[in-house]
């Protein structure tokens, strides 16, 4: 076993190569970014709920975005774009994928650290840089990027098309390129760690589903991100060096003929969604994996269908690479491709249904303890159900013709990569907080937080599905111009009120988090009586994690057996003490 | 005791969500229908509403039941379901879902999709060219010769010649050019050639179940058949800039006689 010499505060907590510190750094950075993203959401909901009201206070606070108390449309679009970008790439990716991935994977495979600790540190600092660059884009001339998080050219390529396509869009692209570089390093590290430094006895089919989900998600990230890097660089070239990858001939913008010739706007969409679709699985698979590992600690019995769940993760990973065109059914892409993409997309329902049913069936016969992490996992299961069923509408090309680019899409992806991931993030924080910080979060506040999160969240995004069915297009600054949308006005007020309730509810979490960090009840090594390897070491685990290399004797779901410490056996309990299931 | 009460409440949360959700879903539905192929799209959507709605309610009620039951148990049930149960559940539900999802597409969706895209415009279809630009819809009819005149981006001037019509082309002489108002005669198919001058827009007629991106450099075509007269709204469905939210047009379906009169007054 490697011994770890004493190291100074700076190397230990700031420029640390310890995966646990890096994981916590990612989580805290992501939570701060979530506050930014939530503030932007509040501005969006204020505008959509009460589009004709003036807010003099906001003119004082945000003079560049509000004039005479009225939100400027260009600011609205910048806010929408940045809300999406920040929540997808800088909140969920940081906290759930990089943060918990870093923290959990080495511990759960019984390793001292990631396979490449220095690369890991580098990936965090580049990630932080990319977040700072993204925030900085609010302050450049013309404001932040305003072409949506999907940044479709020509809107995103030509400065005269929308104010945000000035400097803001270039900064956005640079930030994305940095983000991808960092995310690639992090993904590479996770794949290498899972493959190369597992503890003896820990075969692939004994890995917790959390590790499996990070493993598959990281492979997807490695395969899917490079095309977007290329696309981002090509778009930068189009913007600044006069190339025409995405710009066709004969564009007239602001009454001027643009000189570019011969490019294709659809090329960007293909490259973007070749990343974009696997990316949503990069976000959601860890959420599902984490849910599967939290469930048994509160049902006190093994998860249902472990092997099938593993193969579902693998199958979904493969399928996610070949379905990107379902974002482009009405883009002008060939209708024949549309038929293929529709059929391919809907095959994903098979592994995802099996996985979802396995999560649900894991509650069958349970001795259920509804502690905060478990409540949020119930939220994961519920939102995965409703979000997944919404996917049946959108993956179906014929139905999508009406629903594409409406609020149905907004509702759907918020349920999935917004909601499933958010619920899993909170579940993970409540569950592993004792391990990370050696203290326990307040149960009462945690439960209150669940009620204040799930109910408004579901209301908002469920209703948005039906706004879309009523024909409300997304990315509208207001719904005032159309007679057929008159009836949606009241619905938008309800959605906005629910959104403010949701955002206010998060203060309960912030208070709980901050208070517990310093005053929470001191946690034991294994407060949830769970079985995976991180619970066999002290809370928080020491630098280097394991004093002696753990010898793994069993799978991670040995619950409901008479073990040495109760109704469970950790993965290190030898086969001689408790019979091995798998 | 608290455990049971809490279990009941959480269980009611999910069960309640299912029924309130289903009720809400049944009460907020599509804009009224005005096109022939739209009926097919509506059957697709209705099929999905029914099947998905049922699965949604069933799933949430199952979740609610497991929570209710689990929070009343002091010992776990059997650790594992039998291999057979596992297989039946996985295979049964996986296959069931495949049948609902793929079956729906193959049986209802694809025929509508191919009818819509493969349809050659009938000979008497009214030909319209719609050129989107920030933030308006330029509408052009080919005139009596039924041929659109040549256009050239170099000739475009937003004030005097928004489409860049070439004055040298005789076919362009009788072209009728308008803004934001599309009028079509009832009883004939509509054949729209869609273009864009600047960024991507999307031609969205909610009542007609028509949505097609207008992509600069491409000319996608849309063919559909209005089934009733009236004035309808045209919206832009792809983010195109500041005034995207009010890039509104109108789509009027009038009798052939009214249409002929309208067209005469246009030039």
HADDOCK unambig.tbl for C-alpha pairs under 7 A between the chains (distance, minus, plus):
assign (segid A and resid 73 and name CA) (segid B and resid 242 and name CA) 5.50 0.50 0.50
assign (segid A and resid 74 and name CA) (segid B and resid 242 and name CA) 5.60 0.50 0.50
assign (segid A and resid 154 and name CA) (segid B and resid 199 and name CA) 5.09 0.50 0.50
assign (segid A and resid 155 and name CA) (segid B and resid 199 and name CA) 5.39 0.50 0.50
assign (segid A and resid 155 and name CA) (segid B and resid 240 and name CA) 6.56 0.50 0.50
assign (segid A and resid 161 and name CA) (segid B and resid 241 and name CA) 6.76 0.50 0.50
assign (segid A and resid 162 and name CA) (segid B and resid 241 and name CA) 5.50 0.50 0.50
assign (segid A and resid 162 and name CA) (segid B and resid 242 and name CA) 6.67 0.50 0.50
assign (segid A and resid 248 and name CA) (segid B and resid 216 and name CA) 6.67 0.50 0.50
assign (segid A and resid 248 and name CA) (segid B and resid 217 and name CA) 5.31 0.50 0.50
assign (segid A and resid 249 and name CA) (segid B and resid 217 and name CA) 6.61 0.50 0.50
assign (segid A and resid 250 and name CA) (segid B and resid 153 and name CA) 5.26 0.50 0.50
assign (segid A and resid 251 and name CA) (segid B and resid 197 and name CA) 5.51 0.50 0.50
assign (segid A and resid 251 and name CA) (segid B and resid 198 and name CA) 5.12 0.50 0.50
assign (segid A and resid 252 and name CA) (segid B and resid 197 and name CA) 5.52 0.50 0.50
assign (segid A and resid 252 and name CA) (segid B and resid 198 and name CA) 5.31 0.50 0.50
assign (segid A and resid 253 and name CA) (segid B and resid 198 and name CA) 5.42 0.50 0.50
assign (segid A and resid 255 and name CA) (segid B and resid 157 and name CA) 6.36 0.50 0.50
assign (segid A and resid 255 and name CA) (segid B and resid 158 and name CA) 5.83 0.50 0.50
assign (segid A and resid 257 and name CA) (segid B and resid 154 and name CA) 6.88 0.50 0.50
assign (segid A and resid 301 and name CA) (segid B and resid 76 and name CA) 6.97 0.50 0.50
assign (segid A and resid 301 and name CA) (segid B and resid 79 and name CA) 5.83 0.50 0.50
assign (segid A and resid 302 and name CA) (segid B and resid 79 and name CA) 6.55 0.50 0.50
assign (segid A and resid 305 and name CA) (segid B and resid 86 and name CA) 6.63 0.50 0.50
assign (segid A and resid 330 and name CA) (segid B and resid 211 and name CA) 6.72 0.50 0.50
assign (segid A and resid 330 and name CA) (segid B and resid 212 and name CA) 5.14 0.50 0.50
assign (segid A and resid 330 and name CA) (segid B and resid 213 and name CA) 5.94 0.50 0.50
assign (segid A and resid 331 and name CA) (segid B and resid 212 and name CA) 6.66 0.50 0.50
assign (segid A and resid 331 and name CA) (segid B and resid 213 and name CA) 5.11 0.50 0.50
assign (segid A and resid 332 and name CA) (segid B and resid 213 and name CA) 6.28 0.50 0.50
assign (segid A and resid 332 and name CA) (segid B and resid 220 and name CA) 6.15 0.50 0.50
assign (segid A and resid 335 and name CA) (segid B and resid 117 and name CA) 6.89 0.50 0.50
assign (segid A and resid 343 and name CA) (segid B and resid 102 and name CA) 6.50 0.50 0.50
assign (segid A and resid 346 and name CA) (segid B and resid 101 and name CA) 6.15 0.50 0.50
assign (segid A and resid 346 and name CA) (segid B and resid 102 and name CA) 6.22 0.50 0.50
assign (segid A and resid 347 and name CA) (segid B and resid 98 and name CA) 6.65 0.50 0.50
assign (segid A and resid 349 and name CA) (segid B and resid 97 and name CA) 6.66 0.50 0.50
assign (segid A and resid 349 and name CA) (segid B and resid 98 and name CA) 6.70 0.50 0.50
assign (segid A and resid 350 and name CA) (segid B and resid 94 and name CA) 4.66 0.50 0.50
assign (segid A and resid 350 and name CA) (segid B and resid 95 and name CA) 6.82 0.50 0.50
assign (segid A and resid 350 and name CA) (segid B and resid 97 and name CA) 6.35 0.50 0.50
assign (segid A and resid 350 and name CA) (segid B and resid 98 and name CA) 5.93 0.50 0.50
assign (segid A and resid 351 and name CA) (segid B and resid 94 and name CA) 6.89 0.50 0.50
assign (segid A and resid 353 and name CA) (segid B and resid 93 and name CA) 6.99 0.50 0.50
assign (segid A and resid 353 and name CA) (segid B and resid 94 and name CA) 5.84 0.50 0.50
assign (segid A and resid 354 and name CA) (segid B and resid 90 and name CA) 5.33 0.50 0.50
assign (segid A and resid 354 and name CA) (segid B and resid 93 and name CA) 6.86 0.50 0.50
assign (segid A and resid 354 and name CA) (segid B and resid 94 and name CA) 5.69 0.50 0.50
assign (segid A and resid 360 and name CA) (segid B and resid 63 and name CA) 6.63 0.50 0.50
assign (segid A and resid 363 and name CA) (segid B and resid 66 and name CA) 5.94 0.50 0.50
assign (segid A and resid 364 and name CA) (segid B and resid 66 and name CA) 6.07 0.50 0.50
assign (segid A and resid 365 and name CA) (segid B and resid 70 and name CA) 6.61 0.50 0.50
assign (segid A and resid 365 and name CA) (segid B and resid 76 and name CA) 5.59 0.50 0.50
assign (segid A and resid 365 and name CA) (segid B and resid 77 and name CA) 4.34 0.50 0.50
assign (segid A and resid 365 and name CA) (segid B and resid 78 and name CA) 6.85 0.50 0.50
assign (segid A and resid 366 and name CA) (segid B and resid 70 and name CA) 5.02 0.50 0.50
assign (segid A and resid 366 and name CA) (segid B and resid 76 and name CA) 5.20 0.50 0.50
assign (segid A and resid 366 and name CA) (segid B and resid 77 and name CA) 6.49 0.50 0.50
assign (segid A and resid 367 and name CA) (segid B and resid 70 and name CA) 5.14 0.50 0.50
assign (segid A and resid 367 and name CA) (segid B and resid 71 and name CA) 6.39 0.50 0.50
assign (segid A and resid 367 and name CA) (segid B and resid 73 and name CA) 5.06 0.50 0.50
assign (segid A and resid 367 and name CA) (segid B and resid 74 and name CA) 5.72 0.50 0.50
assign (segid A and resid 367 and name CA) (segid B and resid 75 and name CA) 5.83 0.50 0.50
assign (segid A and resid 367 and name CA) (segid B and resid 76 and name CA) 5.07 0.50 0.50
assign (segid A and resid 368 and name CA) (segid B and resid 70 and name CA) 4.67 0.50 0.50
assign (segid A and resid 368 and name CA) (segid B and resid 71 and name CA) 4.85 0.50 0.50
assign (segid A and resid 369 and name CA) (segid B and resid 71 and name CA) 6.48 0.50 0.50
assign (segid A and resid 382 and name CA) (segid B and resid 60 and name CA) 6.76 0.50 0.50
assign (segid A and resid 385 and name CA) (segid B and resid 56 and name CA) 7.00 0.50 0.50
assign (segid A and resid 386 and name CA) (segid B and resid 56 and name CA) 6.33 0.50 0.50
assign (segid A and resid 389 and name CA) (segid B and resid 52 and name CA) 6.10 0.50 0.50
assign (segid A and resid 392 and name CA) (segid B and resid 101 and name CA) 6.42 0.50 0.50
assign (segid A and resid 393 and name CA) (segid B and resid 48 and name CA) 6.69 0.50 0.50
assign (segid A and resid 396 and name CA) (segid B and resid 105 and name CA) 6.33 0.50 0.50
assign (segid A and resid 398 and name CA) (segid B and resid 41 and name CA) 6.11 0.50 0.50
assign (segid A and resid 398 and name CA) (segid B and resid 109 and name CA) 5.23 0.50 0.50
assign (segid A and resid 398 and name CA) (segid B and resid 112 and name CA) 6.97 0.50 0.50
assign (segid A and resid 398 and name CA) (segid B and resid 113 and name CA) 5.76 0.50 0.50
assign (segid A and resid 399 and name CA) (segid B and resid 41 and name CA) 6.03 0.50 0.50
assign (segid A and resid 399 and name CA) (segid B and resid 44 and name CA) 6.18 0.50 0.50
assign (segid A and resid 399 and name CA) (segid B and resid 45 and name CA) 5.82 0.50 0.50
assign (segid A and resid 401 and name CA) (segid B and resid 210 and name CA) 6.95 0.50 0.50
assign (segid A and resid 401 and name CA) (segid B and resid 211 and name CA) 5.96 0.50 0.50
assign (segid A and resid 402 and name CA) (segid B and resid 209 and name CA) 5.47 0.50 0.50
assign (segid A and resid 402 and name CA) (segid B and resid 210 and name CA) 6.81 0.50 0.50
assign (segid A and resid 402 and name CA) (segid B and resid 211 and name CA) 6.53 0.50 0.50
assign (segid A and resid 405 and name CA) (segid B and resid 237 and name CA) 6.08 0.50 0.50
assign (segid A and resid 405 and name CA) (segid B and resid 238 and name CA) 6.76 0.50 0.50
assign (segid A and resid 466 and name CA) (segid B and resid 25 and name CA) 6.75 0.50 0.50
assign (segid A and resid 466 and name CA) (segid B and resid 28 and name CA) 6.21 0.50 0.50
assign (segid A and resid 466 and name CA) (segid B and resid 29 and name CA) 6.98 0.50 0.50
assign (segid A and resid 469 and name CA) (segid B and resid 29 and name CA) 5.92 0.50 0.50
assign (segid A and resid 469 and name CA) (segid B and resid 30 and name CA) 5.42 0.50 0.50
assign (segid A and resid 470 and name CA) (segid B and resid 28 and name CA) 6.87 0.50 0.50
assign (segid A and resid 470 and name CA) (segid B and resid 29 and name CA) 5.65 0.50 0.50
assign (segid A and resid 470 and name CA) (segid B and resid 30 and name CA) 4.76 0.50 0.50
assign (segid A and resid 470 and name CA) (segid B and resid 31 and name CA) 5.77 0.50 0.50
assign (segid A and resid 471 and name CA) (segid B and resid 30 and name CA) 6.97 0.50 0.50
assign (segid A and resid 471 and name CA) (segid B and resid 31 and name CA) 6.94 0.50 0.50
assign (segid A and resid 471 and name CA) (segid B and resid 206 and name CA) 6.02 0.50 0.50
assign (segid A and resid 473 and name CA) (segid B and resid 237 and name CA) 5.59 0.50 0.50
assign (segid A and resid 475 and name CA) (segid B and resid 239 and name CA) 6.41 0.50 0.50
assign (segid A and resid 476 and name CA) (segid B and resid 244 and name CA) 6.72 0.50 0.50
assign (segid A and resid 476 and name CA) (segid B and resid 245 and name CA) 4.63 0.50 0.50
assign (segid A and resid 477 and name CA) (segid B and resid 245 and name CA) 5.70 0.50 0.50
assign (segid A and resid 478 and name CA) (segid B and resid 245 and name CA) 6.28 0.50 0.50
assign (segid A and resid 481 and name CA) (segid B and resid 246 and name CA) 5.50 0.50 0.50
assign (segid A and resid 560 and name CA) (segid B and resid 79 and name CA) 6.51 0.50 0.50
